[in-house]
Amino acid sequence: MPAGVSGPNEKFLTKEFVIPKLYEIMNPLLAFVDIFPKVQSTARTIAYKKERTSDAADTNKQAPRILTSSSQFTYLTINQMEIKAAVLNKKGFAIKIDQDALDFTEGVDEIQRALRKVGFWLAQDYDTQVSSAITSGGTDITSTWSANAVWSDLDNATPIADLEELEDEMIREGYPYKLTDVFLYRDNYKELKKYLTSADISESKQKEIYGVPTVGLDSMTIPVIGATVRRLLSGISDSQVIAIDRNNPGMTIFYNNSPRYSTATGAYDTMADGKKVRKPYSFGFNYNRFTDQETHEEVLQFWYDIAPTVIEPYALLYKSSAI
């Protein structure tokens, strides 16, 4: 299109529109985005620090000694943390928008539809990459925790007792971890919900111990374990369980917002707990656009650039086939 001339829908393909729009689409779909801290990387290879052992198992641990007028303080040795490395992983794809979608007002529907699909596919892959990092770097509890019976077996399943045992898996001497969030595949979440709604217990026990599912939400609080159980549509498979302590994040997500293809500063609007809030651009999402001079189609390139890095394995528990 000649310089200075634009169709009515040109503005919907600009970086200033597409980047916040994609963030708005992706945010509600991302299960882990508000749980783990995100850090803008300054290089493709990332150096980070990791504890070598727990405080309880530290070989330099000593007890305070009795102090007298002639005694001296004992000097402790604090080991340096282990230095590890990770690499940003760039993943993306491209789509084409024909010239008619720019020239005619009705074409905005085609553009909005394309952005919605792109946002969904990116978010789905983003969550899968994060959950894969959890299951490859977190703590596998296959040998120490299992359900009494699969949750689909309503006559024998005991989901609340199973979750109580899962809560105990997070407790380790020398670590501050406490279970705050459990992630389940949608079918297993449905089985838990069915168990809770069919439990023959008093109303007070239901509310104060077992919990009451809330209509329209993808999560429910289980009071007896003090944790929230969350439903995932992607990034986790049937019968798999992921358990974390969000107050002591076991993962940091390093990301790169390219100065040329993204926005290093700024914020976008989204909904949280029924309220409109503004959040910073921190997904590592990038966007580029150019015109195919032969077909006159607009080529839109989308990619995200992140490195989900496990730094505290015991704060991230998983089991591949559990319930």
N, C-alpha and C positions, 0 to 999 in steps of 0.2 A: 504494500500500500504506500503511495507517495508520501513523502514527509509532510507533516502538518495536516494530513487528511486521515480521518478515522471513522469507523463505523459506529453505530450506536452502542455496540457491546464491547468495544475495545477495552473499556475500563475494567471489565470483568476478567481480563487476562493479564493485567499488570501485576507486578510483584507486590505492590501496595495493597491490592485487593486479595490476591490468591493466598498469600502467606497467612494473614489473620483468618481468612475463611477456612483454610485447611486445618488450622489449629482449633477453630471452633467445632469443626466436624469431628476431628480426631479425639479431642479431650474426653468426651463422655464414653468413648469406646475403649480407652486405655485404662486397664485395671491397676497398673503399678505406677502410673505417672506422678501421682501425688504422695506416694509412700516413700520412695527412695530419693535421696538428695541427687541433684543434677549439677554437674560442674562443667563449665565451658573449658574445653581443652585448648592448650596453646601449641600442641604438636600432635602429629599423627600417632606417634608412640608415646604412651603415657607411663610415667613412673608413679607408683603409689606405695604407701606403707601399710604393713599388715602385722598384727600381733603374732609373735612366735608361739606363745602358749598362754594359758589362763593365768590369772593372778594366783590362784590356789596352787597350780602346778609349777609356778616359777621357781627354779632352783636357787634363785637369789633371795627367796622369801626368808625373813627373819622375824622373830618376836621382839618387841621392845624389851630392853634390859632394865633392871632396877638401877636408878641413879642415886649415887651417894656423893658426899662432898669430895671424895677422891677419885670417883669414876669418870670415865669419858664416854661421850656418845659413840655408839656404833655407827659407822658409815655404811650405808646401803649401796649396792650396785644395781643400777637400772639399765638393763640391756637395751640396745637400740632396736627399733622395730625392723622387721625384714622388708627389704626393698623389692617390689615386684614390678612387672611390666605388663601393659595391655596395649592393644592396637585398635584404633577406631575402624569400624567396619561400615563401609558405604554401601547402601542398598537402594535401588530405585528402578523406575521404568519411565516410559514416555508414551504420550497419546497424541493424536492429531485431531484438530478442529478445522472443519472446512470453512471456506471464506463466507459462505452463506450465513453461518452462525454468527459472524461478526457484522454482516451487512444488514441483516433484517432483525427487527426487534424481537420477533418470536424465537430467534436463535438463543436467547438467554436461557431458555429451558434446557436446551442441549448442553450448554456450558455448565449450568448448575448441576445437571444430572451427572456429567462427567466428573466434576469436582467431588460430588457426593460419593461416587464409586471409588475414586482415587483415595479419598480420605479413609474410607472403610478398609480398603485393601492394605493401605500403608499401616493403619492402626492395628489391624489383625497381625501383620507380620512383625510389627514393633513388639507387641505383647508376646508373640511366640519367641522372639529373640531374647527378651528379658527372662521369660520363664525357662528357656533352655539354659541360660546362664545360671539360673538358680539350681536347676537339676544337675548341672555339671560341676558347679563349685560349692553348692550348699552341702548340708549333712543328710545323707541317706539313712532313714530310720527303718529300713526294711526288716532288719534283724531284731529290732527292739519294740516295734509297735505294729499292731494289726487290729482290725475290727473283730468283734466277737462273732459277727455274721455279716454277710454282704447286706447293704442297706435296702436292697430291693426285696429282701426276705422279711416282710413286715412282721411275721410271727416270731422271728428269732432275733431280728436286728435290735441293737441297743446304741443308737447313734450318740446319745448324750453321754453315756458311759465311755464310749470310744473317744469322744472329744475330751473328756476329763483325763483319760490316759495320754492323749496327744498333748494336752497342756503340760502334763508332768514331764514329757520328753524335752521340753524347752528349759527345764530347770537343771542347771549344772553348777557345781561348786566353782567359785572364782569368776563367774560370768553373771551379768545383771539381767539376763534375758527372761522375758515373760511373754507368753503368747498373747497377741493382740488381734491377729487376722488369720483366717483360714480360707483358702481358695479351693473351690470345688467346681467340677464340670457341671453343666446345667442339669443333666439327668440325676446326678448324685445330690445336687442341691434340692431338686424336686422330691427326691426320696426322703431327705431330712425334713423338708416342709410337710410332707404327707405324714411322717411319723409324729411330728409335733401337733398337727391338727387332728390326729386320731388318738392321741394319748388320753387314756382314761385317768385323769388326775384332777386335783382340785384347781380352781381358778387361781388361787394364790400361788400354788406350786408352779403352775404354768408360767405365770408372769415373773415370779421372783427367782426361779431356778432354771426351768427349761427354756423359756422365751416364747414370744409370740411373733410369727411371721407378719410382716407389714405388707399390705397390698400395694403393688406397683413398684416395689423396690427390689434391687438385685442383691440385697444383703439383709441379714437378720442378726440380732445380738443374742448370744446365749449367756445369760447372767451367771450361771454357775461356774463358767470358765473365764468370765470377764473378757470375752473376745467376740469379734464380729465375723460371721461366716459369709463369704461373698461368692456370688455366682459368676462363672466365666463362660463365655461362649466360644472363646478361642484361646490358644496359648496353653491349654491343659487338656488332657485326654480323659476319657471315661475311667473312673476308679482312682485316678491320680489325686493326691493331696499335696498342697503346698501350705506351709505354716510359717508365719514370720512374726517378728517383734518390730513393729513400726517405730517404737520409741528408741530403739537401738538399731538403726538400719544396718543390715548386713551387706548391703550393696550400694555402690555409687555408680550412677550412670554418667559417664563422661560423654560429651557431645561436641559437635562442631557446627556452628552456624557460620557458613561461609560469608565473609565480608561482601563478596560480589553477588552471591546467589541467595542470600538470606537477609535477615535483619538482626543485628547483634543486640539491639536494644528495642524496647517497646513492649506492648502487652496486647492481649486479645480478651474478648468477653466470652464467658461461659457460665454455666449454671452449677452451683454447688449447694446441696441441701435446700434446694428450692429458691435460692437467691442468686441474683446476677453478680458475678465477681470478675475481677480482672487478674490475669495471670501472665507472667513473663514468657517470652519466646524461649523455650528451653527443651525442645524435642530434638534439636539437631536437624530440623527440616529445611530443605533447600529447594529452590525452584529456578528454572531457566526457560526462556521462550525465544523462538526464532521462527522465521518464515521460510518454508520450503519454496525456493524460487521457481522450481519447475511446476509444482502442483498448486502453489499459492495457499497451501494448507498451513495452519499454525501448529508448530511442533511444541508441545509442552513437556518438559522433563521434570520429574519429581524424584527426590531421593532424601533419605535421612542418613545421618552419619553419627553413630553412637558406639560406645563400648561399655556394656553393662558388666561391672566388675565386682565380684564377690570379695569383700574384705573381712567379713566376720561370718564364717561358715555356720557356726552354731546358732546364729540368729535367723537362719534360713533352713527349714526342715522340709523334706519331701519324701514321698513314697510313690513309686510308679504304679503299683497295683495294690490298692488298700481296701477299698470299700465297695 
